[in-house]
Amino acid sequence: MFSVEIALEEGMSDRCTLNDTTGAGGGEASPLEVEARAFADLRARGSIIVDVRDLSEFEAGHLDGAILFPLSRLESLLRDGGLEASGFPARDRSIGLYCASGRRSARAASALYDRGYRVTSLKGGLDAWMGSGRPLSEEGRGVLRPPEEARYRRQTVLPELGQAGQAKLLNGRVLIIGAGGLGSPVALYLAAAGVGTIGLVDDDEVDLSNLQRQILYSESDVGRPKAETAASLLTRMNGGVKVIPHAVRIGSENASSLVSDYDVICDCSDNFETRYAVNAAAVALGKSVVHGAIHHFDGEVSVFGGDGPCYRCLHREAPERDQAPSCAEAGVIGAICGVVGSLQAMEVVKLLTGIGEPLRGRLLSVDLRTTRFLSLKLRRDPACPCCSGVTLPTKRMDDAREF
Protein backbone atom coordinates (compact mmCIF):
# COMPACT_ATOMS: atom_id res chain seq x y z
CA MET A 1 0.00 0.00 0.00
CA PHE A 2 1.07 3.59 -0.52
CA SER A 3 -0.36 6.89 0.65
CA VAL A 4 -1.18 9.74 -1.71
CA GLU A 5 -1.84 13.32 -0.66
CA ILE A 6 -3.68 15.49 -3.20
CA ALA A 7 -4.35 19.18 -2.65
CA LEU A 8 -7.99 19.76 -3.49
CA GLU A 9 -8.13 23.48 -2.91
CA GLU A 10 -5.55 26.03 -1.92
CA GLY A 11 -4.91 25.61 1.76
CA MET A 12 -6.79 22.29 1.93
CA SER A 13 -5.76 18.70 1.37
CA ASP A 14 -7.25 15.27 1.55
CA ARG A 15 -5.37 12.05 2.21
CA CYS A 16 -6.38 8.80 0.63
CA THR A 17 -4.87 5.34 0.60
CA LEU A 18 -4.85 3.47 -2.69
CA ASN A 19 -3.75 0.02 -3.69
CA ASP A 20 -0.56 0.01 -5.75
CA THR A 21 -1.79 -1.57 -8.96
CA THR A 22 1.60 -1.43 -10.59
CA GLY A 23 3.26 -4.11 -8.51
CA ALA A 24 3.87 -7.64 -9.68
CA GLY A 25 0.81 -9.02 -8.01
CA GLY A 26 -1.38 -6.03 -8.70
CA GLY A 27 -3.29 -6.50 -5.42
CA GLU A 28 -6.98 -6.00 -4.90
CA ALA A 29 -8.60 -3.17 -6.82
CA SER A 30 -9.92 -0.17 -4.90
CA PRO A 31 -13.65 0.67 -5.14
CA LEU A 32 -12.79 3.18 -7.88
CA GLU A 33 -10.91 0.67 -10.03
CA VAL A 34 -12.22 -1.87 -12.53
CA GLU A 35 -10.63 -4.56 -14.68
CA ALA A 36 -10.22 -4.16 -18.45
CA ARG A 37 -13.43 -6.02 -19.29
CA ALA A 38 -15.58 -3.79 -17.06
CA PHE A 39 -13.80 -0.71 -18.39
CA ALA A 40 -14.65 -1.80 -21.95
CA ASP A 41 -18.30 -2.10 -20.88
CA LEU A 42 -18.19 1.47 -19.57
CA ARG A 43 -16.95 2.67 -22.97
CA ALA A 44 -19.70 0.77 -24.75
CA ARG A 45 -22.35 2.37 -22.51
CA GLY A 46 -21.16 5.86 -23.43
CA SER A 47 -18.87 6.84 -20.55
CA ILE A 48 -16.41 9.61 -21.35
CA ILE A 49 -12.90 8.16 -21.47
CA VAL A 50 -10.08 10.41 -20.25
CA ASP A 51 -6.36 9.72 -20.72
CA VAL A 52 -4.36 11.29 -17.86
CA ARG A 53 -0.94 10.65 -19.43
CA ASP A 54 1.27 13.24 -21.12
CA LEU A 55 0.82 14.41 -24.71
CA SER A 56 3.76 12.41 -26.08
CA GLU A 57 2.37 9.21 -24.55
CA PHE A 58 -1.09 9.92 -25.91
CA GLU A 59 0.13 10.54 -29.43
CA ALA A 60 2.05 7.26 -29.39
CA GLY A 61 -1.25 5.39 -28.96
CA HIS A 62 -4.49 5.75 -27.02
CA LEU A 63 -7.95 4.30 -26.61
CA ASP A 64 -10.36 5.14 -29.38
CA GLY A 65 -12.45 8.21 -28.53
CA ALA A 66 -10.41 9.17 -25.45
CA ILE A 67 -9.67 12.79 -24.62
CA LEU A 68 -6.37 13.90 -23.14
CA PHE A 69 -6.27 15.56 -19.74
CA PRO A 70 -2.79 15.12 -18.17
CA LEU A 71 -2.68 14.46 -14.43
CA SER A 72 -0.42 17.47 -13.83
CA ARG A 73 -2.98 19.78 -15.42
CA LEU A 74 -5.85 18.10 -13.60
CA GLU A 75 -4.22 18.54 -10.20
CA SER A 76 -3.34 22.15 -10.97
CA LEU A 77 -6.94 22.93 -11.87
CA LEU A 78 -8.18 21.17 -8.75
CA ARG A 79 -5.89 23.33 -6.64
CA ASP A 80 -6.96 26.54 -8.37
CA GLY A 81 -10.65 25.68 -8.55
CA GLY A 82 -10.74 26.01 -12.34
CA LEU A 83 -11.67 22.47 -13.40
CA GLU A 84 -15.32 23.20 -14.20
CA ALA A 85 -14.39 25.98 -16.63
CA SER A 86 -11.67 23.94 -18.34
CA GLY A 87 -13.85 21.75 -20.52
CA PHE A 88 -13.44 18.67 -18.30
CA PRO A 89 -16.54 16.43 -18.33
CA ALA A 90 -19.32 17.45 -15.95
CA ARG A 91 -19.89 15.81 -12.58
CA ASP A 92 -23.07 14.07 -13.70
CA ARG A 93 -21.32 12.23 -16.55
CA SER A 94 -19.81 8.79 -16.15
CA ILE A 95 -16.04 9.16 -16.59
CA GLY A 96 -13.44 6.44 -17.11
CA LEU A 97 -9.79 7.32 -16.44
CA TYR A 98 -6.70 5.47 -17.57
CA CYS A 99 -2.90 5.83 -17.80
CA ALA A 100 -0.03 3.49 -18.58
CA SER A 101 0.00 1.39 -15.40
CA GLY A 102 -3.03 2.54 -13.42
CA ARG A 103 -1.16 4.59 -10.81
CA ARG A 104 -1.84 8.08 -12.20
CA SER A 105 -5.44 7.37 -13.09
CA ALA A 106 -6.06 5.99 -9.58
CA ARG A 107 -4.72 9.23 -8.09
CA ALA A 108 -6.92 11.26 -10.39
CA ALA A 109 -9.97 9.11 -9.70
CA SER A 110 -9.59 9.52 -5.94
CA ALA A 111 -9.28 13.29 -6.18
CA LEU A 112 -12.22 13.62 -8.54
CA TYR A 113 -14.39 11.23 -6.53
CA ASP A 114 -13.89 13.39 -3.46
CA ARG A 115 -15.12 16.36 -5.49
CA GLY A 116 -18.35 14.60 -6.47
CA TYR A 117 -17.40 13.22 -9.89
CA ARG A 118 -18.61 9.84 -11.16
CA VAL A 119 -15.24 8.31 -11.98
CA THR A 120 -13.70 4.90 -12.53
CA SER A 121 -10.04 4.04 -13.10
CA LEU A 122 -8.73 1.25 -15.31
CA LYS A 123 -6.84 -1.13 -13.01
CA GLY A 124 -3.41 -1.83 -14.41
CA GLY A 125 -3.81 0.86 -17.07
CA LEU A 126 -3.01 0.27 -20.71
CA ASP A 127 -0.61 -2.51 -19.74
CA ALA A 128 -3.56 -4.53 -18.48
CA TRP A 129 -5.77 -3.39 -21.36
CA MET A 130 -3.38 -4.63 -24.03
CA GLY A 131 -2.55 -7.68 -21.95
CA SER A 132 -6.20 -8.69 -22.23
CA GLY A 133 -5.92 -8.60 -26.04
CA ARG A 134 -7.69 -5.30 -26.55
CA PRO A 135 -6.31 -2.84 -29.15
CA LEU A 136 -5.30 0.79 -29.04
CA SER A 137 -6.27 3.35 -31.65
CA GLU A 138 -3.71 5.56 -33.35
CA GLU A 139 -6.20 7.23 -35.68
CA GLY A 140 -8.21 10.37 -35.20
CA ARG A 141 -7.81 13.30 -32.83
CA GLY A 142 -8.69 12.97 -29.16
CA VAL A 143 -6.51 15.76 -27.84
CA LEU A 144 -6.76 19.53 -27.98
CA ARG A 145 -3.42 21.27 -28.24
CA PRO A 146 -2.98 24.53 -26.27
CA PRO A 147 -3.93 26.87 -29.17
CA GLU A 148 -7.05 24.78 -29.84
CA GLU A 149 -8.01 24.81 -26.17
CA ALA A 150 -7.94 28.60 -26.23
CA ARG A 151 -9.69 28.89 -29.59
CA TYR A 152 -12.61 26.58 -28.78
CA ARG A 153 -12.96 27.29 -25.06
CA ARG A 154 -16.36 28.97 -25.45
CA GLN A 155 -17.61 25.66 -26.87
CA THR A 156 -15.79 23.20 -24.67
CA VAL A 157 -17.09 24.78 -21.47
CA LEU A 158 -20.55 23.59 -22.50
CA PRO A 159 -21.05 20.39 -20.48
CA GLU A 160 -22.92 18.77 -23.36
CA LEU A 161 -19.91 19.25 -25.66
CA GLY A 162 -16.68 19.44 -23.67
CA GLN A 163 -13.33 18.41 -25.07
CA ALA A 164 -14.74 15.04 -26.13
CA GLY A 165 -17.27 16.74 -28.38
CA GLN A 166 -14.68 19.14 -29.75
CA ALA A 167 -12.46 16.19 -30.62
CA LYS A 168 -15.35 14.73 -32.60
CA LEU A 169 -15.67 17.99 -34.52
CA LEU A 170 -11.93 17.99 -35.25
CA ASN A 171 -12.25 14.45 -36.57
CA GLY A 172 -15.41 15.24 -38.55
CA ARG A 173 -15.67 15.33 -42.34
CA VAL A 174 -18.54 17.36 -43.84
CA LEU A 175 -19.43 17.84 -47.51
CA ILE A 176 -21.28 21.06 -48.32
CA ILE A 177 -23.21 20.95 -51.60
CA GLY A 178 -23.39 24.50 -52.93
CA ALA A 179 -21.22 27.42 -51.76
CA GLY A 180 -23.93 30.05 -52.23
CA GLY A 181 -26.58 31.68 -50.05
CA LEU A 182 -27.03 28.74 -47.67
CA GLY A 183 -23.57 27.24 -48.09
CA SER A 184 -21.90 30.49 -47.02
CA PRO A 185 -23.13 30.60 -43.39
CA VAL A 186 -22.87 26.82 -43.11
CA ALA A 187 -19.22 26.83 -44.19
CA LEU A 188 -18.28 29.82 -42.03
CA TYR A 189 -19.83 28.42 -38.86
CA LEU A 190 -18.50 24.90 -39.35
CA ALA A 191 -14.98 26.18 -40.01
CA ALA A 192 -15.21 28.44 -36.96
CA ALA A 193 -16.45 25.51 -34.86
CA GLY A 194 -13.42 23.47 -35.84
CA VAL A 195 -14.85 20.79 -38.12
CA GLY A 196 -11.64 19.12 -39.24
CA THR A 197 -12.35 18.53 -42.93
CA ILE A 198 -14.83 20.48 -45.05
CA GLY A 199 -15.54 19.71 -48.68
CA LEU A 200 -17.12 22.39 -50.88
CA VAL A 201 -18.93 21.41 -54.08
CA ASP A 202 -19.68 24.23 -56.51
CA ASP A 203 -18.76 24.69 -60.17
CA ASP A 204 -19.94 28.30 -60.43
CA GLU A 205 -18.04 31.60 -60.42
CA VAL A 206 -18.71 34.58 -58.18
CA ASP A 207 -21.12 37.09 -59.71
CA LEU A 208 -21.80 40.61 -58.51
CA SER A 209 -25.42 39.67 -57.82
CA ASN A 210 -24.22 36.98 -55.38
CA LEU A 211 -22.74 39.47 -52.92
CA GLN A 212 -26.13 40.48 -51.52
CA ARG A 213 -26.44 37.15 -49.69
CA GLN A 214 -23.38 34.94 -50.31
CA ILE A 215 -21.20 36.22 -47.47
CA LEU A 216 -18.17 34.09 -48.33
CA TYR A 217 -17.27 36.54 -51.10
CA SER A 218 -16.35 40.19 -51.66
CA GLU A 219 -16.18 42.50 -54.68
CA SER A 220 -12.59 41.48 -55.44
CA ASP A 221 -13.77 37.86 -55.87
CA VAL A 222 -16.14 38.55 -58.78
CA GLY A 223 -15.29 36.24 -61.66
CA ARG A 224 -13.32 33.80 -59.50
CA PRO A 225 -14.31 30.13 -58.91
CA LYS A 226 -16.53 29.86 -55.85
CA ALA A 227 -15.17 26.60 -54.43
CA GLU A 228 -11.52 27.68 -54.53
CA THR A 229 -12.26 31.23 -53.35
CA ALA A 230 -14.33 30.00 -50.42
CA ALA A 231 -11.70 27.41 -49.48
CA SER A 232 -9.02 30.10 -49.38
CA LEU A 233 -11.09 32.34 -47.10
CA LEU A 234 -11.99 29.51 -44.71
CA THR A 235 -8.38 28.37 -44.45
CA ARG A 236 -7.27 31.90 -43.62
CA MET A 237 -9.99 32.09 -40.98
CA ASN A 238 -9.02 28.79 -39.34
CA GLY A 239 -5.68 27.27 -40.31
CA GLY A 240 -6.51 24.10 -38.38
CA VAL A 241 -9.31 23.16 -40.77
CA LYS A 242 -8.69 21.32 -44.03
CA VAL A 243 -10.92 22.65 -46.81
CA ILE A 244 -11.22 20.67 -50.04
CA PRO A 245 -12.71 22.50 -53.04
CA HIS A 246 -14.64 20.37 -55.54
CA ALA A 247 -15.18 22.66 -58.55
CA VAL A 248 -17.60 20.26 -60.22
CA ARG A 249 -21.30 20.03 -60.90
CA ILE A 250 -22.65 17.21 -58.76
CA GLY A 251 -25.09 14.80 -60.39
CA SER A 252 -26.06 11.15 -60.51
CA GLU A 253 -22.81 10.23 -62.29
CA ASN A 254 -20.45 11.53 -59.56
CA ALA A 255 -22.55 11.96 -56.40
CA SER A 256 -21.56 8.63 -54.85
CA SER A 257 -17.82 9.20 -55.29
CA LEU A 258 -18.06 12.65 -53.68
CA VAL A 259 -20.40 11.68 -50.84
CA SER A 260 -18.53 8.51 -49.86
CA ASP A 261 -15.52 10.37 -48.40
CA TYR A 262 -17.52 12.34 -45.82
CA ASP A 263 -19.40 11.66 -42.57
CA VAL A 264 -22.25 14.14 -43.00
CA ILE A 265 -23.65 15.79 -46.12
CA CYS A 266 -25.07 19.31 -45.94
CA ASP A 267 -27.24 19.96 -48.98
CA CYS A 268 -27.35 23.69 -49.74
CA SER A 269 -28.17 23.21 -53.41
CA ASP A 270 -30.84 25.11 -55.27
CA ASN A 271 -32.46 22.58 -57.58
CA PHE A 272 -34.31 19.30 -57.39
CA GLU A 273 -32.06 17.37 -59.75
CA THR A 274 -29.05 17.92 -57.48
CA ARG A 275 -31.05 17.16 -54.34
CA TYR A 276 -32.33 13.91 -55.80
CA ALA A 277 -28.81 12.85 -56.87
CA VAL A 278 -27.35 13.64 -53.44
CA ASN A 279 -30.25 11.91 -51.70
CA ALA A 280 -29.88 8.73 -53.78
CA ALA A 281 -26.15 8.55 -53.08
CA ALA A 282 -26.64 9.20 -49.36
CA VAL A 283 -29.33 6.51 -49.05
CA ALA A 284 -27.12 3.98 -50.85
CA LEU A 285 -24.12 4.79 -48.64
CA GLY A 286 -26.00 5.21 -45.36
CA LYS A 287 -25.11 8.90 -44.94
CA SER A 288 -27.15 11.57 -43.20
CA VAL A 289 -28.12 14.66 -45.21
CA VAL A 290 -28.84 18.02 -43.59
CA HIS A 291 -31.31 19.67 -45.97
CA GLY A 292 -32.04 23.37 -46.24
CA ALA A 293 -34.08 25.39 -48.72
CA ILE A 294 -35.65 28.85 -48.96
CA HIS A 295 -38.43 30.41 -51.03
CA HIS A 296 -39.45 34.07 -50.75
CA PHE A 297 -39.52 34.67 -46.95
CA ASP A 298 -39.89 30.99 -46.07
CA GLY A 299 -37.34 28.33 -45.29
CA GLU A 300 -37.16 24.68 -44.29
CA VAL A 301 -34.59 22.48 -42.58
CA SER A 302 -34.54 18.74 -41.95
CA VAL A 303 -32.19 15.78 -41.53
CA PHE A 304 -32.72 12.90 -43.95
CA GLY A 305 -31.32 9.38 -43.84
CA GLY A 306 -30.54 6.92 -41.10
CA ASP A 307 -33.70 5.33 -39.74
CA GLY A 308 -35.80 8.32 -40.83
CA PRO A 309 -37.30 9.41 -44.14
CA CYS A 310 -35.23 10.51 -47.11
CA TYR A 311 -35.69 13.62 -49.25
CA ARG A 312 -37.84 11.75 -51.77
CA CYS A 313 -40.25 10.75 -49.00
CA LEU A 314 -41.00 14.48 -48.73
CA HIS A 315 -40.78 15.41 -52.42
CA ARG A 316 -41.41 12.31 -54.51
CA GLU A 317 -41.36 14.33 -57.74
CA ALA A 318 -40.05 17.74 -58.67
CA PRO A 319 -42.74 20.42 -59.02
CA GLU A 320 -43.49 22.09 -62.31
CA ARG A 321 -40.97 24.74 -63.34
CA ASP A 322 -43.29 27.68 -62.67
CA GLN A 323 -43.94 26.38 -59.14
CA ALA A 324 -40.26 26.46 -58.15
CA PRO A 325 -38.76 29.72 -59.43
CA SER A 326 -35.10 30.54 -58.84
CA CYS A 327 -34.05 33.30 -56.47
CA ALA A 328 -33.37 35.51 -59.48
CA GLU A 329 -37.04 35.14 -60.38
CA ALA A 330 -38.66 35.05 -56.93
CA GLY A 331 -36.26 37.27 -54.96
CA VAL A 332 -34.56 36.65 -51.61
CA ILE A 333 -33.30 38.65 -48.64
CA GLY A 334 -29.82 37.62 -47.54
CA ALA A 335 -30.69 37.40 -43.85
CA ILE A 336 -33.12 34.55 -44.61
CA CYS A 337 -30.18 32.56 -45.99
CA GLY A 338 -28.32 33.32 -42.76
CA VAL A 339 -31.12 32.00 -40.55
CA VAL A 340 -31.66 28.77 -42.48
CA GLY A 341 -27.94 28.19 -43.06
CA SER A 342 -27.20 28.66 -39.36
CA LEU A 343 -29.86 26.10 -38.49
CA GLN A 344 -28.25 23.68 -40.93
CA ALA A 345 -24.82 24.25 -39.40
CA MET A 346 -26.18 23.45 -35.94
CA GLU A 347 -27.75 20.23 -37.21
CA VAL A 348 -24.37 19.20 -38.60
CA VAL A 349 -22.72 19.90 -35.23
CA LYS A 350 -25.35 17.78 -33.47
CA LEU A 351 -24.84 14.89 -35.86
CA LEU A 352 -21.05 14.95 -35.50
CA THR A 353 -21.02 15.22 -31.71
CA GLY A 354 -24.14 13.28 -30.75
CA ILE A 355 -25.56 16.12 -28.65
CA GLY A 356 -29.19 17.22 -28.71
CA GLU A 357 -31.93 15.90 -30.97
CA PRO A 358 -31.36 16.26 -34.73
CA LEU A 359 -34.28 17.10 -37.02
CA ARG A 360 -34.50 13.51 -38.21
CA GLY A 361 -38.11 12.67 -38.98
CA ARG A 362 -39.07 16.32 -38.57
CA LEU A 363 -39.31 19.29 -40.91
CA LEU A 364 -38.72 22.72 -39.41
CA SER A 365 -40.63 25.33 -41.39
CA VAL A 366 -39.70 28.99 -40.97
CA ASP A 367 -41.82 32.00 -41.94
CA LEU A 368 -39.63 35.07 -41.46
CA ARG A 369 -42.32 37.56 -42.42
CA THR A 370 -44.09 36.71 -39.17
CA THR A 371 -41.09 35.12 -37.41
CA ARG A 372 -42.92 31.86 -36.82
CA PHE A 373 -41.40 28.40 -36.60
CA LEU A 374 -43.39 25.22 -37.15
CA SER A 375 -42.11 21.68 -36.60
CA LEU A 376 -43.83 18.98 -38.62
CA LYS A 377 -43.43 15.22 -38.25
CA LEU A 378 -42.18 13.31 -41.29
CA ARG A 379 -42.54 9.59 -41.85
CA ARG A 380 -40.91 7.26 -44.33
CA ASP A 381 -42.98 6.77 -47.47
CA PRO A 382 -43.49 3.02 -48.01
CA ALA A 383 -43.72 3.73 -51.74
CA CYS A 384 -40.67 6.05 -51.86
CA PRO A 385 -38.81 5.49 -55.15
CA CYS A 386 -35.48 5.92 -53.36
CA CYS A 387 -35.45 4.38 -49.87
CA SER A 388 -38.28 1.84 -50.17
CA GLY A 389 -36.92 -0.05 -53.15
CA VAL A 390 -40.01 0.79 -55.22
CA THR A 391 -39.17 2.18 -58.67
CA LEU A 392 -41.52 4.82 -60.03
CA PRO A 393 -41.18 7.12 -63.06
CA THR A 394 -40.09 10.64 -62.16
CA LYS A 395 -39.98 13.91 -64.00
CA ARG A 396 -36.73 15.70 -64.79
CA MET A 397 -36.39 19.37 -63.98
CA ASP A 398 -33.99 21.86 -65.52
CA ASP A 399 -31.35 23.22 -63.16
CA ALA A 400 -31.96 26.52 -61.39
CA ARG A 401 -28.48 27.97 -61.07
CA GLU A 402 -29.21 31.48 -59.81
CA PHE A 403 -29.74 30.80 -56.08
C-alpha positions in Angstrom: 0.0 0.0 0.0 1.1 3.6 -0.5 -0.4 6.9 0.6 -1.2 9.7 -1.7 -1.8 13.3 -0.7 -3.7 15.5 -3.2 -4.4 19.2 -2.7 -8.0 19.8 -3.5 -8.1 23.5 -2.9 -5.6 26.0 -1.9 -4.9 25.6 1.8 -6.8 22.3 1.9 -5.8 18.7 1.4 -7.2 15.3 1.6 -5.4 12.1 2.2 -6.4 8.8 0.6 -4.9 5.3 0.6 -4.8 3.5 -2.7 -3.8 0.0 -3.7 -0.6 0.0 -5.7 -1.8 -1.6 -9.0 1.6 -1.4 -10.6 3.3 -4.1 -8.5 3.9 -7.6 -9.7 0.8 -9.0 -8.0 -1.4 -6.0 -8.7 -3.3 -6.5 -5.4 -7.0 -6.0 -4.9 -8.6 -3.2 -6.8 -9.9 -0.2 -4.9 -13.7 0.7 -5.1 -12.8 3.2 -7.9 -10.9 0.7 -10.0 -12.2 -1.9 -12.5 -10.6 -4.6 -14.7 -10.2 -4.2 -18.5 -13.4 -6.0 -19.3 -15.6 -3.8 -17.1 -13.8 -0.7 -18.4 -14.6 -1.8 -21.9 -18.3 -2.1 -20.9 -18.2 1.5 -19.6 -17.0 2.7 -23.0 -19.7 0.8 -24.7 -22.3 2.4 -22.5 -21.2 5.9 -23.4 -18.9 6.8 -20.6 -16.4 9.6 -21.4 -12.9 8.2 -21.5 -10.1 10.4 -20.3 -6.4 9.7 -20.7 -4.4 11.3 -17.9 -0.9 10.7 -19.4 1.3 13.2 -21.1 0.8 14.4 -24.7 3.8 12.4 -26.1 2.4 9.2 -24.6 -1.1 9.9 -25.9 0.1 10.5 -29.4 2.1 7.3 -29.4 -1.3 5.4 -29.0 -4.5 5.7 -27.0 -7.9 4.3 -26.6 -10.4 5.1 -29.4 -12.5 8.2 -28.5 -10.4 9.2 -25.5 -9.7 12.8 -24.6 -6.4 13.9 -23.1 -6.3 15.6 -19.7 -2.8 15.1 -18.2 -2.7 14.5 -14.4 -0.4 17.5 -13.8 -3.0 19.8 -15.4 -5.8 18.1 -13.6 -4.2 18.5 -10.2 -3.3 22.2 -11.0 -6.9 22.9 -11.9 -8.2 21.2 -8.7 -5.9 23.3 -6.6 -7.0 26.5 -8.4 -10.6 25.7 -8.6 -10.7 26.0 -12.3 -11.7 22.5 -13.4 -15.3 23.2 -14.2 -14.4 26.0 -16.6 -11.7 23.9 -18.3 -13.9 21.7 -20.5 -13.4 18.7 -18.3 -16.5 16.4 -18.3 -19.3 17.5 -16.0 -19.9 15.8 -12.6 -23.1 14.1 -13.7 -21.3 12.2 -16.6 -19.8 8.8 -16.2 -16.0 9.2 -16.6 -13.4 6.4 -17.1 -9.8 7.3 -16.4 -6.7 5.5 -17.6 -2.9 5.8 -17.8 0.0 3.5 -18.6 0.0 1.4 -15.4 -3.0 2.5 -13.4 -1.2 4.6 -10.8 -1.8 8.1 -12.2 -5.4 7.4 -13.1 -6.1 6.0 -9.6 -4.7 9.2 -8.1 -6.9 11.3 -10.4 -10.0 9.1 -9.7 -9.6 9.5 -5.9 -9.3 13.3 -6.2 -12.2 13.6 -8.5 -14.4 11.2 -6.5 -13.9 13.4 -3.5 -15.1 16.4 -5.5 -18.4 14.6 -6.5 -17.4 13.2 -9.9 -18.6 9.8 -11.2 -15.2 8.3 -12.0 -13.7 4.9 -12.5 -10.0 4.0 -13.1 -8.7 1.3 -15.3 -6.8 -1.1 -13.0 -3.4 -1.8 -14.4 -3.8 0.9 -17.1 -3.0 0.3 -20.7 -0.6 -2.5 -19.7 -3.6 -4.5 -18.5 -5.8 -3.4 -21.4 -3.4 -4.6 -24.0 -2.5 -7.7 -21.9 -6.2 -8.7 -22.2 -5.9 -8.6 -26.0 -7.7 -5.3 -26.5 -6.3 -2.8 -29.1 -5.3 0.8 -29.0 -6.3 3.3 -31.7 -3.7 5.6 -33.4 -6.2 7.2 -35.7 -8.2 10.4 -35.2 -7.8 13.3 -32.8 -8.7 13.0 -29.2 -6.5 15.8 -27.8 -6.8 19.5 -28.0 -3.4 21.3 -28.2 -3.0 24.5 -26.3 -3.9 26.9 -29.2 -7.0 24.8 -29.8 -8.0 24.8 -26.2 -7.9 28.6 -26.2 -9.7 28.9 -29.6 -12.6 26.6 -28.8 -13.0 27.3 -25.1 -16.4 29.0 -25.5 -17.6 25.7 -26.9 -15.8 23.2 -24.7 -17.1 24.8 -21.5 -20.5 23.6 -22.5 -21.0 20.4 -20.5 -22.9 18.8 -23.4 -19.9 19.2 -25.7 -16.7 19.4 -23.7 -13.3 18.4 -25.1 -14.7 15.0 -26.1 -17.3 16.7 -28.4 -14.7 19.1 -29.8 -12.5 16.2 -30.6 -15.4 14.7 -32.6 -15.7 18.0 -34.5 -11.9 18.0 -35.3 -12.3 14.4 -36.6 -15.4 15.2 -38.6 -15.7 15.3 -42.3 -18.5 17.4 -43.8 -19.4 17.8 -47.5 -21.3 21.1 -48.3 -23.2 21.0 -51.6 -23.4 24.5 -52.9 -21.2 27.4 -51.8 -23.9 30.1 -52.2 -26.6 31.7 -50.1 -27.0 28.7 -47.7 -23.6 27.2 -48.1 -21.9 30.5 -47.0 -23.1 30.6 -43.4 -22.9 26.8 -43.1 -19.2 26.8 -44.2 -18.3 29.8 -42.0 -19.8 28.4 -38.9 -18.5 24.9 -39.3 -15.0 26.2 -40.0 -15.2 28.4 -37.0 -16.5 25.5 -34.9 -13.4 23.5 -35.8 -14.8 20.8 -38.1 -11.6 19.1 -39.2 -12.4 18.5 -42.9 -14.8 20.5 -45.0 -15.5 19.7 -48.7 -17.1 22.4 -50.9 -18.9 21.4 -54.1 -19.7 24.2 -56.5 -18.8 24.7 -60.2 -19.9 28.3 -60.4 -18.0 31.6 -60.4 -18.7 34.6 -58.2 -21.1 37.1 -59.7 -21.8 40.6 -58.5 -25.4 39.7 -57.8 -24.2 37.0 -55.4 -22.7 39.5 -52.9 -26.1 40.5 -51.5 -26.4 37.1 -49.7 -23.4 34.9 -50.3 -21.2 36.2 -47.5 -18.2 34.1 -48.3 -17.3 36.5 -51.1 -16.3 40.2 -51.7 -16.2 42.5 -54.7 -12.6 41.5 -55.4 -13.8 37.9 -55.9 -16.1 38.5 -58.8 -15.3 36.2 -61.7 -13.3 33.8 -59.5 -14.3 30.1 -58.9 -16.5 29.9 -55.9 -15.2 26.6 -54.4 -11.5 27.7 -54.5 -12.3 31.2 -53.4 -14.3 30.0 -50.4 -11.7 27.4 -49.5 -9.0 30.1 -49.4 -11.1 32.3 -47.1 -12.0 29.5 -44.7 -8.4 28.4 -44.5 -7.3 31.9 -43.6 -10.0 32.1 -41.0 -9.0 28.8 -39.3 -5.7 27.3 -40.3 -6.5 24.1 -38.4 -9.3 23.2 -40.8 -8.7 21.3 -44.0 -10.9 22.7 -46.8 -11.2 20.7 -50.0 -12.7 22.5 -53.0 -14.6 20.4 -55.5 -15.2 22.7 -58.5 -17.6 20.3 -60.2 -21.3 20.0 -60.9 -22.7 17.2 -58.8 -25.1 14.8 -60.4 -26.1 11.1 -60.5 -22.8 10.2 -62.3 -20.5 11.5 -59.6 -22.6 12.0 -56.4 -21.6 8.6 -54.8 -17.8 9.2 -55.3 -18.1 12.6 -53.7 -20.4 11.7 -50.8 -18.5 8.5 -49.9 -15.5 10.4 -48.4 -17.5 12.3 -45.8 -19.4 11.7 -42.6 -22.3 14.1 -43.0 -23.6 15.8 -46.1 -25.1 19.3 -45.9 -27.2 20.0 -49.0 -27.4 23.7 -49.7 -28.2 23.2 -53.4 -30.8 25.1 -55.3 -32.5 22.6 -57.6 -34.3 19.3 -57.4 -32.1 17.4 -59.7 -29.1 17.9 -57.5 -31.1 17.2 -54.3 -32.3 13.9 -55.8 -28.8 12.8 -56.9 -27.4 13.6 -53.4 -30.2 11.9 -51.7 -29.9 8.7 -53.8 -26.2 8.5 -53.1 -26.6 9.2 -49.4 -29.3 6.5 -49.1 -27.1 4.0 -50.8 -24.1 4.8 -48.6 -26.0 5.2 -45.4 -25.1 8.9 -44.9 -27.2 11.6 -43.2 -28.1 14.7 -45.2 -28.8 18.0 -43.6 -31.3 19.7 -46.0 -32.0 23.4 -46.2 -34.1 25.4 -48.7 -35.7 28.8 -49.0 -38.4 30.4 -51.0 -39.5 34.1 -50.8 -39.5 34.7 -47.0 -39.9 31.0 -46.1 -37.3 28.3 -45.3 -37.2 24.7 -44.3 -34.6 22.5 -42.6 -34.5 18.7 -41.9 -32.2 15.8 -41.5 -32.7 12.9 -43.9 -31.3 9.4 -43.8 -30.5 6.9 -41.1 -33.7 5.3 -39.7 -35.8 8.3 -40.8 -37.3 9.4 -44.1 -35.2 10.5 -47.1 -35.7 13.6 -49.3 -37.8 11.7 -51.8 -40.2 10.7 -49.0 -41.0 14.5 -48.7 -40.8 15.4 -52.4 -41.4 12.3 -54.5 -41.4 14.3 -57.7 -40.1 17.7 -58.7 -42.7 20.4 -59.0 -43.5 22.1 -62.3 -41.0 24.7 -63.3 -43.3 27.7 -62.7 -43.9 26.4 -59.1 -40.3 26.5 -58.1 -38.8 29.7 -59.4 -35.1 30.5 -58.8 -34.1 33.3 -56.5 -33.4 35.5 -59.5 -37.0 35.1 -60.4 -38.7 35.0 -56.9 -36.3 37.3 -55.0 -34.6 36.6 -51.6 -33.3 38.6 -48.6 -29.8 37.6 -47.5 -30.7 37.4 -43.8 -33.1 34.6 -44.6 -30.2 32.6 -46.0 -28.3 33.3 -42.8 -31.1 32.0 -40.6 -31.7 28.8 -42.5 -27.9 28.2 -43.1 -27.2 28.7 -39.4 -29.9 26.1 -38.5 -28.2 23.7 -40.9 -24.8 24.2 -39.4 -26.2 23.4 -35.9 -27.7 20.2 -37.2 -24.4 19.2 -38.6 -22.7 19.9 -35.2 -25.4 17.8 -33.5 -24.8 14.9 -35.9 -21.1 14.9 -35.5 -21.0 15.2 -31.7 -24.1 13.3 -30.7 -25.6 16.1 -28.6 -29.2 17.2 -28.7 -31.9 15.9 -31.0 -31.4 16.3 -34.7 -34.3 17.1 -37.0 -34.5 13.5 -38.2 -38.1 12.7 -39.0 -39.1 16.3 -38.6 -39.3 19.3 -40.9 -38.7 22.7 -39.4 -40.6 25.3 -41.4 -39.7 29.0 -41.0 -41.8 32.0 -41.9 -39.6 35.1 -41.5 -42.3 37.6 -42.4 -44.1 36.7 -39.2 -41.1 35.1 -37.4 -42.9 31.9 -36.8 -41.4 28.4 -36.6 -43.4 25.2 -37.2 -42.1 21.7 -36.6 -43.8 19.0 -38.6 -43.4 15.2 -38.3 -42.2 13.3 -41.3 -42.5 9.6 -41.8 -40.9 7.3 -44.3 -43.0 6.8 -47.5 -43.5 3.0 -48.0 -43.7 3.7 -51.7 -40.7 6.0 -51.9 -38.8 5.5 -55.2 -35.5 5.9 -53.4 -35.4 4.4 -49.9 -38.3 1.8 -50.2 -36.9 -0.1 -53.2 -40.0 0.8 -55.2 -39.2 2.2 -58.7 -41.5 4.8 -60.0 -41.2 7.1 -63.1 -40.1 10.6 -62.2 -40.0 13.9 -64.0 -36.7 15.7 -64.8 -36.4 19.4 -64.0 -34.0 21.9 -65.5 -31.3 23.2 -63.2 -32.0 26.5 -61.4 -28.5 28.0 -61.1 -29.2 31.5 -59.8 -29.7 30.8 -56.1 
